[in-house]
Amino acid sequence: MEHRIDPELLAVLPYLPTVDIADPTAFRASQQARTQPVQRPDGLLVEDRIVAGNVPVRIYLPKDAAATGPAGALGVLVWFHGGGFVFGDVDSSDGSCVATALEVGCVVVSVEYRLAPEHPFPAGFEDAWAALCWVAEHASSFGADPARIAVGGVSAGGALAAALALRARDEGGPALAYQVLDTAVLDDRLDTPSMREFETAPLWDRHQAALSWQYYLAGAEPTAYAAPARAEDLTNLPPAYITANELDPLRDEAIEYACRLIRAGVRVELHHRPGTFHGSNAIPTADVSRRATADIRRALRVAFEVA
């Protein structure tokens, strides 16, 4: 497989951590030990809150927006970190949320949802839904426009974002302007060609994917809110930005979900990035990673202008 990896990514491959969630507690500890504090610029207000009763969120608000008040309200991205439903937290996505808030010129609300296996589905999804509903109700109180709400996430966070779009449609709100599904986890069936091909792959492979679904579902019958690829009806969903990495076991479920959305009449921007693998978008030294993040932020800017 190495000959297919982008040369800049291949150069850092020996230094990447091994992802092994067989012992979730131990792996979380190792991840937290590697997390470095983010230097936040002066142009950003960052606040941690507990909302909707018991859901922690971190709100990123450009100071210029805070100064202009409701008349200058910005679009708001409700963001969900990755980690296979098992690890990750708002600290792990702090740097990307800072950059998104400043580069897009929007409010970002990063959600600390409960993790499996201690809290299997629907716990994390209910936290995500509660946070989204809170944002829709209180957006104007922190400089955001309730008519311009996007949901987004990476990996397992992408599953939550896609599921929220489905539930918001099914239950008549909150109204969503956009959804960002970045290398999203979407299908618990593990039966796509890419899932079968990448029994082993950097950072995330079929074995880890199987474990994460085992922890998340905990034996329950999967629904579309757990595994959005199972949704039969994809009509009337918000426009979507979807990414797929070539050497990622999750590649084909992202592409198939994008194609199904397109066939259902949903506006979709789909990016397939050759030479990349799951998690490689977070490696900032590679040009392909910088382009990936820049493209997402460009799409968000456009989405908030149109909404």
C-alpha positions in Angstrom: 0.0 0.0 0.0 2.9 2.4 0.7 3.5 3.1 -2.9 0.0 4.6 -3.2 0.4 7.0 -0.3 1.1 10.7 -1.0 4.9 11.2 -0.6 4.5 14.0 2.0 2.2 11.7 4.1 4.5 8.7 3.6 7.4 10.7 5.1 5.5 11.1 8.4 4.0 7.6 8.5 6.7 6.1 10.8 5.9 8.8 13.4 2.2 8.3 13.6 0.6 6.7 16.6 -0.9 3.2 16.5 -4.7 3.3 17.0 -5.8 0.4 19.1 -9.2 0.7 20.9 -9.2 -2.8 22.3 -8.7 -1.1 25.7 -10.6 2.2 25.3 -9.6 3.7 28.7 -5.9 3.1 28.0 -6.1 4.5 24.5 -7.9 7.6 25.6 -5.2 8.3 28.2 -2.5 7.9 25.6 -4.3 10.3 23.3 -4.8 12.9 25.9 -1.1 12.7 26.8 -0.3 13.6 23.2 -2.7 16.5 23.0 -0.9 19.8 22.9 -2.5 23.1 24.1 -3.5 25.4 21.3 -2.3 29.0 21.2 -5.5 31.0 20.6 -5.2 34.3 18.9 -6.5 37.5 20.4 -9.3 37.8 17.8 -11.3 35.0 19.3 -13.5 34.5 22.3 -13.6 30.9 23.6 -16.0 29.8 26.3 -16.8 26.4 27.8 -20.4 25.9 28.8 -22.8 23.2 30.0 -26.0 23.3 27.9 -29.2 21.5 27.6 -28.9 20.2 31.1 -25.7 18.3 31.0 -23.9 18.6 27.6 -20.5 20.3 27.6 -19.8 22.5 24.6 -17.0 24.9 23.7 -18.0 28.1 21.8 -15.6 29.9 19.5 -16.7 33.4 18.6 -14.8 35.9 16.5 -14.5 39.1 18.6 -15.6 41.3 15.7 -18.9 39.4 15.7 -19.3 39.8 19.4 -18.9 43.5 19.1 -21.5 44.0 16.3 -24.3 42.3 18.2 -27.4 40.7 16.6 -27.2 42.8 13.5 -23.9 41.2 12.6 -24.9 37.7 13.5 -22.8 35.0 11.9 -23.4 31.5 10.6 -22.8 28.8 13.2 -21.1 25.4 12.8 -22.1 22.7 15.4 -19.0 20.4 15.3 -18.5 16.9 16.4 -15.0 15.4 16.9 -13.9 12.0 15.7 -12.7 9.0 17.5 -14.7 6.0 16.5 -17.4 6.8 19.0 -14.9 5.7 21.7 -12.2 8.5 22.1 -11.6 12.1 21.3 -12.9 15.3 23.0 -13.2 19.0 22.4 -9.5 19.5 23.2 -8.5 17.2 20.4 -10.4 19.4 17.9 -9.5 22.7 19.5 -7.0 23.8 16.8 -9.2 23.0 13.9 -12.2 24.8 15.6 -10.0 27.9 16.2 -8.9 28.0 12.6 -12.5 27.4 11.2 -14.0 30.2 13.3 -11.4 32.7 12.2 -11.0 31.6 8.5 -14.7 31.1 7.8 -15.8 34.0 10.0 -18.4 32.0 11.9 -19.3 30.8 15.3 -18.2 27.2 16.1 -19.9 25.2 18.8 -17.8 22.0 19.6 -19.8 19.3 21.4 -18.4 17.0 24.1 -20.8 14.0 23.5 -20.7 10.9 25.6 -18.5 8.0 24.4 -18.9 4.2 24.1 -18.6 1.6 25.4 -19.6 3.2 28.7 -22.3 5.1 26.9 -23.5 3.3 23.8 -26.0 4.6 21.2 -28.2 6.6 21.6 -26.3 8.4 24.4 -23.9 10.3 22.3 -26.5 11.0 19.6 -28.9 12.3 22.2 -26.2 14.7 23.5 -25.6 15.8 19.9 -29.3 16.4 19.3 -29.7 18.3 22.6 -26.7 20.5 21.8 -28.1 21.3 18.3 -31.5 22.2 19.7 -29.9 24.4 22.2 -27.9 26.2 19.5 -31.0 26.8 17.5 -32.8 28.2 20.4 -30.0 30.4 21.8 -27.9 31.3 18.8 -28.6 35.0 18.9 -27.4 35.1 22.5 -23.8 34.3 21.4 -23.6 36.2 18.1 -25.0 33.4 15.8 -27.8 33.5 13.2 -30.4 30.7 13.9 -31.2 30.8 10.2 -27.7 29.8 9.3 -26.8 26.6 11.2 -24.6 23.9 9.8 -23.6 20.6 11.4 -20.3 18.9 10.7 -17.9 16.3 12.0 -15.0 14.1 11.2 -15.1 10.3 11.2 -17.5 9.3 14.0 -18.4 13.0 14.3 -19.5 12.8 10.7 -21.9 10.0 11.6 -23.5 12.2 14.3 -23.8 15.2 11.9 -25.4 13.1 9.2 -27.8 11.5 11.7 -28.8 15.0 13.0 -29.6 16.1 9.5 -31.9 13.1 9.2 -33.6 13.7 12.5 -34.0 17.4 12.0 -35.8 16.6 8.7 -37.9 13.9 10.3 -39.0 16.0 13.2 -39.3 19.4 11.5 -36.3 21.2 12.8 -33.9 22.7 13.7 -33.6 24.0 10.1 -30.1 23.3 8.8 -28.3 25.2 6.1 -25.4 22.7 5.5 -23.8 19.4 6.6 -20.1 18.6 6.5 -19.2 14.9 6.5 -15.5 14.6 6.6 -14.3 11.0 6.1 -17.5 10.0 8.0 -18.4 6.8 9.6 -21.7 5.9 8.1 -22.3 2.1 7.7 -22.1 -0.5 10.4 -22.3 -3.4 7.9 -18.5 -3.2 7.0 -19.2 -4.7 3.6 -18.0 -2.1 1.0 -15.0 -2.9 -1.3 -12.8 -0.4 0.5 -13.7 -1.9 3.9 -12.8 -5.4 2.6 -9.6 -4.1 0.9 -8.1 -2.3 3.9 -7.9 -5.0 6.5 -4.8 -3.1 7.5 -4.2 0.6 6.9 -2.6 3.5 8.7 -4.4 4.9 11.7 -7.8 3.1 11.1 -8.5 -0.3 9.6 -11.3 -2.8 9.4 -10.6 -4.3 12.8 -10.8 -1.0 14.6 -13.9 -0.1 12.6 -15.6 -3.4 13.7 -14.6 -2.7 17.4 -16.0 0.8 17.3 -19.4 -0.4 16.0 -19.4 -3.2 18.5 -18.9 -0.7 21.3 -21.3 1.9 19.9 -24.2 -0.4 19.2 -23.7 -2.7 22.1 -25.9 -5.4 20.5 -28.8 -3.0 19.6 -30.4 -3.2 16.2 -28.9 -0.3 14.2 -31.1 2.5 13.0 -30.5 5.3 10.5 -29.7 7.6 13.4 -26.9 5.2 14.5 -25.7 4.3 11.0 -26.9 6.9 8.5 -26.1 4.7 5.5 -29.2 2.6 6.5 -31.6 5.5 5.9 -34.0 4.6 3.1 -35.1 8.1 2.3 -32.4 10.8 1.7 -34.7 13.5 0.2 -35.1 17.0 1.6 -31.8 17.0 3.5 -29.5 20.0 3.6 -26.7 20.5 1.1 -23.7 18.4 1.9 -19.9 18.6 1.7 -18.5 15.0 1.8 -14.9 13.9 1.7 -13.4 10.4 1.0 -9.8 9.4 1.4 -8.4 6.9 -1.1 -6.8 4.4 1.3 -9.4 4.6 4.0 -11.7 1.6 4.7 -14.5 4.2 5.1 -13.9 5.5 1.6 -16.7 3.8 -0.2 -19.5 4.4 2.3 -18.8 8.1 2.0 -18.9 8.0 -1.8 -22.0 5.9 -1.9 -23.8 8.2 0.6 -22.9 11.2 -1.5 -24.2 9.4 -4.7 -27.5 8.5 -2.9 -27.9 12.1 -1.7 -27.3 13.3 -5.3 -29.9 10.9 -6.7 -32.3 12.1 -4.0 -32.0 15.7 -5.3 -29.7 17.0 -2.6 -26.9 19.4 -3.6 -23.6 17.6 -2.8 -19.9 18.6 -3.1 -17.8 15.4 -3.0 -14.0 15.3 -2.7 -12.0 12.1 -3.2 -8.4 12.7 -2.3 -5.8 10.3 -3.9 -2.9 9.1 -1.7 -4.6 9.9 1.6 -5.7 7.6 4.5 -8.1 8.0 7.4 -6.9 10.8 9.7 -4.3 12.1 7.2 -6.3 15.3 6.7 -5.0 16.3 10.2 -1.3 16.2 9.2 -0.6 19.9 8.5 2.8 19.4 6.9 1.3 17.8 3.7 -0.1 20.0 1.0 -3.0 17.6 0.3 -4.0 18.0 4.0 -3.9 21.8 3.8 -6.0 21.8 0.6 -8.5 19.5 2.3 -9.1 21.8 5.3 -9.0 24.9 3.0 -11.7 23.4 0.8 -14.0 22.6 3.7 -13.7 26.2 5.0 -14.3 27.7 1.6 -17.5 25.5 1.2 -18.7 26.7 4.7 -18.1 30.3 3.8 -20.2 29.9 0.6 -22.9 28.0 2.5 -23.3 30.7 5.1 -23.4 33.4 2.4 -26.2 31.6 0.5 -28.3 30.6 3.6 
